[in-house]
Amino acid sequence: MRRRGLPWRKIVVYVLAAFFALWIILPFYWIIATSFMTEADALSTPPDWIPTNPTLDNYLAFIDPSGAGALLGSRAAEAIPYALLNSAVVASMTAVLNLALGISAAYAFARMKFRGSQVLLMVYLATRMVPGVAIIIPFYLVMRSLNLLDTYGALVLSYTTFALPFTIWILKDYFRTIPSEIEDAARVDGCSWWRMMRSVFLPIAAPGLVAAAIFSFMTAWNEFMFALYLTSTANAQTIPVIAANFATDLNVSFTSMAAAGVVAVIPPLILVLIFQRLIVHGLASGAVR
């Protein structure tokens, strides 16, 4: 009887999977743990992985910035609620504008054959290779000439340029998974093109639309550099900019910054948990195409 050896291949796969899981999870755990520490515990050596004196002062400072828990970065703590609102508005507007522009472009690439379509798609994708620092000055000058500095409009327009190429690619691949016979049947039944899109095509493409919208939302929510350059007051500054304000020239409030990071993660995390099935279906269906 042949003896079976150790399943080394499975062992290696599990070890690598555990390693990458820890690689991703440990930074989040460190941020969460630090957000419940005092500043002295956060700076202790060796570092404490579990808060010895857990406190909610770092979070309460966002509600009452003038309280005792907001000795460092109280102005930034005061701006956190407004920054969350700004991020939500800017990210939502970016997602809506990306869908409005991306649906028409992606449908054209998915259903129409025209010369240079592949080259044009590659050009769209290549625009994402340009580092943001190379185009921030032209963006700043354009927004200043349009009187859009320190407004939602400046952020939405700039973020749309980043997210739109991927939106087109995601929707183009997903639209190609939808049989064109469904559109033909709707047209034979008397639907106009607009009614067919509204009543038949777009509802079927809902998983792809949700995946593209969430991707655009996350891109806008996490962006930092353009928000830093194009905004100057709490009227339009987003959560990444305000979180960075906890680091001043004189000191850095690591615990407040960690608490701001945790608060910033919650809204997109809730969105992903709610729509995770549609996101996975939308991305996977386009990928297998």
C-alpha positions in Angstrom: 0.0 0.0 0.0 1.4 3.3 -1.1 1.9 5.8 1.8 0.7 9.3 1.1 3.2 12.1 1.9 2.6 15.4 3.4 0.5 17.7 1.1 3.3 20.2 0.8 1.6 22.2 -1.9 -1.5 22.8 0.3 0.7 23.6 3.3 2.6 26.2 1.3 -0.6 27.7 -0.1 -2.1 28.0 3.4 1.1 29.4 4.9 1.2 32.1 2.1 -2.5 32.8 2.5 -2.0 33.3 6.3 1.0 35.5 5.7 -0.8 37.8 3.3 -3.9 37.9 5.6 -1.7 39.1 8.4 0.1 41.5 6.1 -3.3 43.2 5.4 -5.0 42.8 8.8 -2.1 43.9 11.1 -2.0 47.5 10.0 -5.7 47.9 10.5 -5.5 46.2 13.9 -2.7 48.5 14.9 -4.7 51.6 13.9 -7.8 50.4 15.8 -5.7 49.5 18.9 -3.9 52.8 18.9 -7.1 54.8 18.6 -8.1 53.4 22.1 -4.7 54.2 23.7 -3.4 57.3 25.5 -0.6 59.1 23.7 1.9 57.8 26.3 0.8 54.2 25.7 1.0 54.7 21.9 4.6 55.9 22.1 5.7 53.3 24.6 8.7 51.0 23.9 8.3 48.2 23.2 4.9 49.0 21.6 1.7 47.7 23.3 -0.4 45.6 20.9 -3.3 45.7 23.4 -4.4 49.0 25.1 -3.5 48.7 28.8 -5.7 51.7 29.7 -8.3 51.8 27.0 -10.0 55.2 26.5 -12.6 56.7 24.3 -11.2 60.2 24.6 -9.8 60.2 21.1 -13.3 59.6 19.6 -15.1 61.9 22.1 -12.8 64.7 21.0 -14.5 64.6 17.6 -17.8 65.3 19.3 -16.5 67.8 21.9 -13.2 69.3 20.5 -12.9 71.7 23.4 -12.9 68.8 25.9 -9.9 67.7 27.9 -9.3 64.9 25.4 -8.5 67.2 22.6 -5.3 68.8 23.8 -3.6 68.1 20.5 -5.1 68.8 17.1 -8.4 70.2 18.5 -9.0 72.2 15.3 -8.6 69.1 13.2 -10.9 67.2 15.6 -13.5 69.9 15.2 -13.4 69.6 11.5 -13.8 65.8 11.4 -17.7 65.8 11.1 -17.6 68.4 8.3 -14.8 66.5 6.6 -16.9 63.3 6.6 -19.8 65.1 5.1 -17.5 66.7 2.4 -16.1 63.3 1.6 -19.5 61.7 1.4 -20.8 64.4 -0.9 -17.7 64.5 -3.2 -17.4 60.7 -3.4 -21.2 60.3 -4.2 -21.1 63.0 -6.8 -18.0 61.5 -8.4 -19.7 58.0 -8.5 -22.8 59.5 -10.1 -20.9 61.5 -12.7 -18.6 58.5 -13.5 -21.6 56.3 -14.1 -23.4 58.9 -16.3 -20.3 59.3 -18.5 -19.0 55.7 -18.2 -22.3 54.0 -19.2 -22.5 55.7 -22.6 -18.8 55.2 -23.4 -18.7 51.6 -22.2 -21.9 50.8 -24.2 -20.4 52.2 -27.3 -17.2 50.1 -26.8 -19.2 46.9 -26.0 -21.7 47.1 -28.8 -20.1 49.1 -31.6 -17.2 48.1 -33.8 -15.2 51.1 -35.0 -11.6 51.6 -36.1 -9.2 52.4 -33.3 -11.4 51.3 -30.5 -8.7 49.1 -28.9 -6.1 51.9 -29.2 -8.6 54.3 -27.6 -9.2 51.9 -24.7 -5.5 51.6 -24.1 -5.1 55.4 -24.2 -7.8 55.6 -21.5 -5.9 53.1 -19.4 -2.5 54.7 -20.0 -3.9 58.0 -18.5 -3.9 56.2 -15.2 -0.1 55.7 -15.5 0.5 59.4 -15.2 1.5 60.3 -11.6 -0.8 62.8 -10.0 2.1 65.1 -9.0 2.8 65.6 -12.8 -0.6 67.1 -13.5 -1.5 68.8 -10.2 -0.2 72.2 -11.3 -2.3 72.3 -14.5 -5.3 71.1 -12.6 -4.8 73.9 -10.0 -4.5 76.6 -12.7 -7.6 75.3 -14.5 -9.7 75.2 -11.4 -8.4 78.7 -10.4 -9.4 80.1 -13.7 -12.9 78.6 -13.3 -13.2 79.9 -9.7 -13.6 76.3 -8.5 -10.8 76.2 -5.9 -12.0 75.1 -2.5 -15.3 73.8 -3.8 -16.8 70.4 -4.4 -16.7 70.9 -8.1 -12.9 71.0 -8.3 -12.6 67.7 -6.5 -15.4 66.0 -8.4 -14.0 67.0 -11.8 -10.5 65.9 -10.9 -11.5 62.6 -9.3 -13.7 61.8 -12.3 -10.7 62.0 -14.6 -9.0 59.3 -12.4 -11.9 57.0 -12.1 -13.5 57.2 -15.5 -11.0 55.0 -17.4 -11.5 52.1 -15.0 -15.2 52.7 -15.0 -15.3 52.4 -18.7 -13.2 49.2 -18.6 -15.3 47.6 -15.9 -18.6 48.4 -17.6 -17.4 47.6 -21.1 -16.5 44.0 -20.0 -19.7 43.6 -18.1 -21.9 44.9 -20.9 -20.3 42.3 -23.3 -21.6 39.5 -21.0 -25.2 40.6 -21.7 -26.6 38.9 -24.8 -27.5 41.4 -27.5 -30.6 39.3 -28.3 -32.2 40.7 -25.1 -31.9 44.2 -26.6 -33.2 43.0 -29.9 -36.3 41.3 -28.3 -37.1 44.5 -26.4 -36.8 46.5 -29.6 -39.1 44.0 -31.4 -41.6 44.5 -28.6 -41.8 48.2 -29.4 -39.3 49.6 -26.9 -37.4 52.7 -27.9 -33.7 52.7 -27.4 -34.0 54.9 -24.3 -36.8 52.7 -22.8 -34.9 49.5 -23.6 -31.8 50.9 -21.8 -33.8 52.1 -18.8 -36.2 49.1 -18.4 -34.2 46.2 -19.7 -30.5 46.7 -20.2 -29.4 48.8 -17.1 -31.4 46.6 -14.6 -29.6 43.5 -16.0 -26.3 45.4 -15.7 -26.9 46.4 -12.1 -24.0 44.3 -10.6 -21.6 45.9 -13.0 -23.0 49.4 -12.3 -22.7 48.9 -8.5 -19.1 47.6 -8.9 -18.1 50.6 -11.0 -19.9 53.1 -8.6 -18.3 51.6 -5.5 -14.9 51.8 -7.2 -15.4 55.4 -8.1 -16.6 56.2 -4.6 -13.6 54.5 -3.0 -11.2 56.4 -5.4 -12.7 59.7 -4.4 -13.0 58.9 -0.7 -9.3 57.9 -0.4 -7.7 60.5 -2.6 -5.4 62.9 -0.7 -3.0 64.9 -2.8 -5.5 66.7 -5.0 -7.8 67.4 -2.0 -4.8 69.0 -0.3 -3.9 71.3 -3.2 -7.4 72.2 -4.4 -9.0 72.9 -1.0 -7.9 75.3 1.7 -10.7 75.5 4.2 -13.1 73.2 6.0 -15.8 74.1 3.5 -14.5 71.4 1.1 -11.6 69.6 2.8 -12.1 65.9 2.9 -11.3 63.4 5.6 -7.8 62.4 4.4 -6.7 66.0 4.5 -8.2 66.7 8.0 -6.7 63.4 9.3 -3.3 64.6 8.2 -3.7 67.9 10.0 -3.2 66.0 13.3 0.5 66.1 12.4 1.7 69.6 13.0 5.2 71.2 12.9 5.4 71.0 16.7 3.9 67.6 17.5 2.0 64.6 16.1 -1.1 63.2 17.8 -0.8 59.6 16.8 -3.9 58.5 18.8 -6.2 61.2 17.3 -4.9 60.4 13.8 -5.6 56.7 14.4 -9.1 57.5 15.6 -9.7 59.6 12.5 -8.4 56.8 10.3 -10.9 54.4 11.9 -13.8 56.8 11.5 -12.7 57.3 7.8 -12.8 53.6 7.1 -16.3 52.9 8.5 -18.5 54.4 5.7 -16.8 52.7 2.7 -16.5 49.5 4.8 -20.3 49.5 5.4 -20.9 50.1 1.7 -18.7 47.2 0.7 -20.4 44.9 3.2 -23.9 45.9 1.9 -23.0 45.5 -1.8 -20.3 42.8 -1.6 -22.3 40.2 -3.6 -23.0 42.7 -6.4 -19.4 44.0 -6.4 -17.9 40.4 -6.6 -20.5 39.5 -9.3 -19.9 42.7 -11.3 -16.1 42.4 -11.2 -15.9 38.7 -11.7 -18.4 38.6 -14.7 -16.3 41.2 -16.5 -13.1 39.5 -15.7 -14.1 36.1 -17.1 -15.0 37.8 -20.3 
